[in-house]
């Protein structure tokens, strides 16, 4: 399954908001924890915002794993 660009854009916009960065600085290969500095509370908030926007449950444990990228986050959201 290929990554839906609309989902990726939604994730990038949400991550930019939570990380307080301009959206053009949030790249698909950036890692949520290591590169963007999101902590477990911000990742739980990310999961909730994506769940509300996409109407699907998002497992924040999957998003909280070391090395999870913005693109992987979009894949998780798309698969939910």
N, CA, C and O atoms as a DFTB+ gen file, in Angstrom:
320 C
 N C O
     1  1       0.848      -1.182       0.000
     2  2       0.000       0.000       0.000
     3  2       0.892       1.243       0.000
     4  3       1.831       1.341       0.790
     5  1       0.595       2.172      -0.875
     6  2       1.387       3.400      -0.938
     7  2       0.843       4.421       0.058
     8  3      -0.330       4.407       0.430
     9  1       1.727       5.287       0.461
    10  2       1.374       6.291       1.448
    11  2       0.505       7.372       0.809
    12  3       0.869       7.962      -0.208
    13  1      -0.641       7.617       1.421
    14  2      -1.567       8.643       0.959
    15  2      -0.998      10.023       1.308
    16  3      -0.721      10.306       2.474
    17  1      -0.828      10.869       0.306
    18  2      -0.218      12.187       0.507
    19  2      -1.068      13.094       1.404
    20  3      -0.525      13.911       2.148
    21  1      -2.386      12.954       1.338
    22  2      -3.248      13.763       2.203
    23  2      -3.023      13.416       3.668
    24  3      -3.001      14.297       4.528
    25  1      -2.855      12.121       3.946
    26  2      -2.585      11.691       5.319
    27  2      -1.228      12.205       5.770
    28  3      -1.085      12.672       6.901
    29  1      -0.236      12.125       4.903
    30  2       1.095      12.622       5.238
    31  2       1.051      14.117       5.546
    32  3       1.656      14.562       6.521
    33  1       0.353      14.885       4.740
    34  2       0.238      16.331       4.965
    35  2      -0.469      16.608       6.292
    36  3      -0.064      17.501       7.036
    37  1      -1.519      15.850       6.589
    38  2      -2.238      16.007       7.864
    39  2      -1.295      15.742       9.035
    40  3      -1.287      16.495      10.009
    41  1      -0.506      14.681       8.943
    42  2       0.443      14.348      10.002
    43  2       1.509      15.434      10.119
    44  3       1.825      15.870      11.226
    45  1       2.063      15.873       9.001
    46  2       3.088      16.925       9.039
    47  2       2.545      18.199       9.684
    48  3       3.228      18.817      10.501
    49  1       1.342      18.590       9.330
    50  2       0.738      19.797       9.906
    51  2       0.540      19.649      11.407
    52  3       0.804      20.583      12.165
    53  1       0.078      18.487      11.838
    54  2      -0.172      18.256      13.259
    55  2       1.137      18.201      14.037
    56  3       1.243      18.774      15.121
    57  1       2.126      17.518      13.488
    58  2       3.439      17.449      14.138
    59  2       4.066      18.842      14.223
    60  3       4.659      19.188      15.245
    61  1       3.943      19.634      13.176
    62  2       4.476      21.001      13.190
    63  2       3.832      21.812      14.313
    64  3       4.520      22.539      15.030
    65  1       2.536      21.689      14.462
    66  2       1.818      22.398      15.514
    67  2       2.334      21.988      16.892
    68  3       2.628      22.838      17.732
    69  1       2.441      20.678      17.115
    70  2       2.846      20.177      18.426
    71  2       4.320      20.419      18.727
    72  3       4.695      20.591      19.887
    73  1       5.149      20.433      17.707
    74  2       6.580      20.662      17.919
    75  2       6.948      22.143      17.824
    76  3       8.102      22.526      18.013
    77  1       5.940      22.966      17.527
    78  2       6.113      24.413      17.415
    79  2       7.184      24.768      16.389
    80  3       8.069      25.588      16.634
    81  1       7.072      24.117      15.228
    82  2       7.997      24.363      14.111
    83  2       7.174      24.730      12.884
    84  3       6.006      24.354      12.785
    85  1       7.771      25.457      11.955
    86  2       7.089      25.685      10.681
    87  2       6.903      24.350       9.956
    88  3       7.774      23.481      10.012
    89  1       5.782      24.196       9.287
    90  2       5.472      22.925       8.646
    91  2       6.516      22.531       7.605
    92  3       6.742      21.342       7.382
    93  1       7.151      23.505       6.969
    94  2       8.153      23.168       5.961
    95  2       9.444      22.616       6.573
    96  3      10.316      22.135       5.850
    97  1       9.568      22.684       7.901
    98  2      10.716      22.091       8.590
    99  2      10.446      20.669       9.057
   100  3      11.354      20.000       9.550
   101  1       9.211      20.197       8.910
   102  2       8.851      18.840       9.333
   103  2       8.866      17.944       8.098
   104  3       7.959      17.986       7.267
   105  1       9.910      17.142       8.001
   106  2      10.122      16.270       6.835
   107  2       9.672      14.845       7.137
   108  3       9.681      14.426       8.294
   109  1       9.277      14.098       6.106
   110  2       8.811      12.718       6.317
   111  2       9.818      11.818       7.033
   112  3       9.417      10.892       7.738
   113  1      11.113      12.073       6.866
   114  2      12.109      11.209       7.495
   115  2      12.530      11.665       8.895
   116  3      13.380      11.030       9.518
   117  1      11.950      12.748       9.391
   118  2      12.245      13.187      10.754
   119  2      11.605      12.238      11.753
   120  3      10.463      11.810      11.586
   121  1      12.364      11.918      12.795
   122  2      11.864      11.043      13.858
   123  2      11.144      11.888      14.904
   124  3      11.614      12.961      15.283
   125  1       9.997      11.390      15.364
   126  2       9.164      12.150      16.298
   127  2       9.904      12.475      17.592
   128  3       9.908      13.621      18.041
   129  1      10.529      11.462      18.186
   130  2      11.216      11.658      19.464
   131  2      12.587      12.313      19.289
   132  3      12.886      13.344      19.891
   133  1      13.397      11.692      18.461
   134  2      14.805      12.059      18.377
   135  2      15.048      13.371      17.634
   136  3      15.859      14.182      18.081
   137  1      14.375      13.597      16.525
   138  2      14.626      14.786      15.699
   139  2      13.726      15.968      16.060
   140  3      14.158      17.121      16.046
   141  1      12.474      15.664      16.381
   142  2      11.499      16.739      16.600
   143  2      11.236      17.020      18.073
   144  3      10.544      17.981      18.409
   145  1      11.786      16.184      18.953
   146  2      11.716      16.445      20.388
   147  2      10.352      16.262      21.021
   148  3      10.096      16.808      22.094
   149  1       9.470      15.508      20.385
   150  2       8.167      15.256      21.004
   151  2       8.346      14.275      22.155
   152  3       9.060      13.282      22.022
   153  1       7.701      14.549      23.280
   154  2       7.742      13.620      24.399
   155  2       6.481      12.757      24.370
   156  3       5.637      12.913      23.487
   157  1       6.357      11.857      25.326
   158  2       5.236      10.914      25.308
   159  2       3.888      11.620      25.417
   160  3       2.904      11.154      24.844
   161  1       3.825      12.728      26.138
   162  2       2.557      13.468      26.240
   163  2       2.184      14.109      24.904
   164  3       1.021      14.089      24.502
   165  1       3.173      14.674      24.223
   166  2       2.911      15.278      22.905
   167  2       2.521      14.197      21.896
   168  3       1.678      14.430      21.029
   169  1       3.125      13.032      22.006
   170  2       2.780      11.952      21.081
   171  2       1.368      11.441      21.353
   172  3       0.643      11.108      20.416
   173  1       0.974      11.377      22.612
   174  2      -0.409      11.009      22.939
   175  2      -1.370      12.056      22.384
   176  3      -2.439      11.718      21.878
   177  1      -0.984      13.327      22.482
   178  2      -1.802      14.406      21.918
   179  2      -1.858      14.299      20.393
   180  3      -2.904      14.541      19.790
   181  1      -0.745      13.939      19.777
   182  2      -0.697      13.724      18.328
   183  2      -1.675      12.621      17.930
   184  3      -2.448      12.778      16.985
   185  1      -1.634      11.513      18.652
   186  2      -2.539      10.397      18.355
   187  2      -3.997      10.844      18.459
   188  3      -4.819      10.494      17.612
   189  1      -4.313      11.615      19.497
   190  2      -5.688      12.083      19.693
   191  2      -6.117      13.026      18.572
   192  3      -7.230      12.912      18.059
   193  1      -5.244      13.955      18.189
   194  2      -5.581      14.896      17.121
   195  2      -5.782      14.172      15.785
   196  3      -6.698      14.497      15.029
   197  1      -4.923      13.191      15.502
   198  2      -5.077      12.427      14.264
   199  2      -6.346      11.589      14.296
   200  3      -7.044      11.456      13.291
   201  1      -6.632      11.030      15.453
   202  2      -7.861      10.248      15.617
   203  2      -9.079      11.118      15.346
   204  3     -10.006      10.694      14.655
   205  1      -9.084      12.324      15.883
   206  2     -10.201      13.248      15.662
   207  2     -10.297      13.660      14.193
   208  3     -11.393      13.730      13.636
   209  1      -9.159      13.929      13.571
   210  2      -9.145      14.403      12.177
   211  2      -9.510      13.297      11.193
   212  3     -10.198      13.541      10.202
   213  1      -9.047      12.079      11.473
   214  2      -9.232      10.988      10.515
   215  2     -10.392      10.062      10.858
   216  3     -10.810       9.247      10.035
   217  1     -10.905      10.191      12.069
   218  2     -12.029       9.366      12.478
   219  2     -11.671       7.899      12.686
   220  3     -12.528       7.023      12.569
   221  1     -10.392       7.632      12.997
   222  2      -9.928       6.264      13.222
   223  2      -9.115       6.227      14.511
   224  3      -8.413       7.189      14.820
   225  1      -9.198       5.134      15.267
   226  2      -8.362       5.045      16.469
   227  2      -6.887       4.891      16.089
   228  3      -6.545       4.113      15.199
   229  1      -6.033       5.630      16.763
   230  2      -4.595       5.594      16.525
   231  2      -3.922       5.120      17.814
   232  3      -4.153       5.691      18.880
   233  1      -3.104       4.095      17.721
   234  2      -2.395       3.546      18.877
   235  2      -1.152       4.389      19.146
   236  3      -0.176       4.324      18.398
   237  1      -1.191       5.186      20.223
   238  2      -0.056       6.067      20.487
   239  2       1.197       5.279      20.890
   240  3       2.301       5.816      20.799
   241  1       1.058       4.019      21.334
   242  2       2.238       3.203      21.624
   243  2       3.065       2.978      20.358
   244  3       4.294       2.950      20.415
   245  1       2.396       2.818      19.222
   246  2       3.117       2.651      17.954
   247  2       3.855       3.927      17.571
   248  3       4.955       3.876      17.021
   249  1       3.251       5.059      17.862
   250  2       3.880       6.343      17.536
   251  2       5.037       6.651      18.472
   252  3       5.961       7.379      18.109
   253  1       4.986       6.098      19.675
   254  2       5.968       6.391      20.717
   255  2       7.239       5.564      20.608
   256  3       8.161       5.760      21.400
   257  1       7.316       4.656      19.664
   258  2       8.493       3.797      19.517
   259  2       9.694       4.612      19.041
   260  3       9.550       5.538      18.243
   261  1      10.871       4.260      19.536
   262  2      12.095       4.921      19.074
   263  2      12.230       4.770      17.571
   264  3      12.000       3.693      17.020
   265  1      12.600       5.841      16.921
   266  2      12.836       5.807      15.484
   267  2      11.608       6.018      14.618
   268  3      11.723       6.021      13.392
   269  1      10.425       6.195      15.218
   270  2       9.217       6.417      14.425
   271  2       9.315       7.756      13.705
   272  3       9.488       8.802      14.330
   273  1       9.202       7.706      12.386
   274  2       9.303       8.917      11.571
   275  2       7.922       9.507      11.310
   276  3       6.896       8.890      11.599
   277  1       7.924      10.692      10.768
   278  2       6.673      11.337      10.368
   279  2       5.969      10.471       9.315
   280  3       4.752      10.294       9.374
   281  1       6.726       9.934       8.358
   282  2       6.141       9.072       7.324
   283  2       5.553       7.810       7.939
   284  3       4.471       7.377       7.542
   285  1       6.255       7.210       8.907
   286  2       5.739       5.998       9.563
   287  2       4.477       6.336      10.345
   288  3       3.538       5.540      10.374
   289  1       4.442       7.481      10.966
   290  2       3.255       7.939      11.679
   291  2       2.067       8.028      10.716
   292  3       0.955       7.627      11.059
   293  1       2.306       8.552       9.514
   294  2       1.255       8.642       8.496
   295  2       0.808       7.243       8.063
   296  3      -0.381       7.016       7.837
   297  1       1.752       6.309       7.947
   298  2       1.393       4.927       7.597
   299  2       0.520       4.308       8.681
   300  3      -0.479       3.653       8.381
   301  1       0.899       4.515       9.946
   302  2       0.106       3.984      11.066
   303  2      -1.283       4.564      11.036
   304  3      -2.261       3.841      11.226
   305  1      -1.393       5.861      10.800
   306  2      -2.696       6.515      10.732
   307  2      -3.518       5.974       9.557
   308  3      -4.729       5.785       9.671
   309  1      -2.864       5.735       8.462
   310  2      -3.548       5.232       7.260
   311  2      -4.022       3.798       7.461
   312  3      -5.087       3.424       6.969
   313  1      -3.242       2.991       8.180
   314  2      -3.578       1.579       8.392
   315  2      -4.665       1.396       9.443
   316  3      -5.327       0.359       9.473
   317  1      -4.856       2.388      10.299
   318  2      -5.804       2.260      11.415
   319  2      -7.221       2.031      10.917
   320  3      -8.145       1.902      11.721
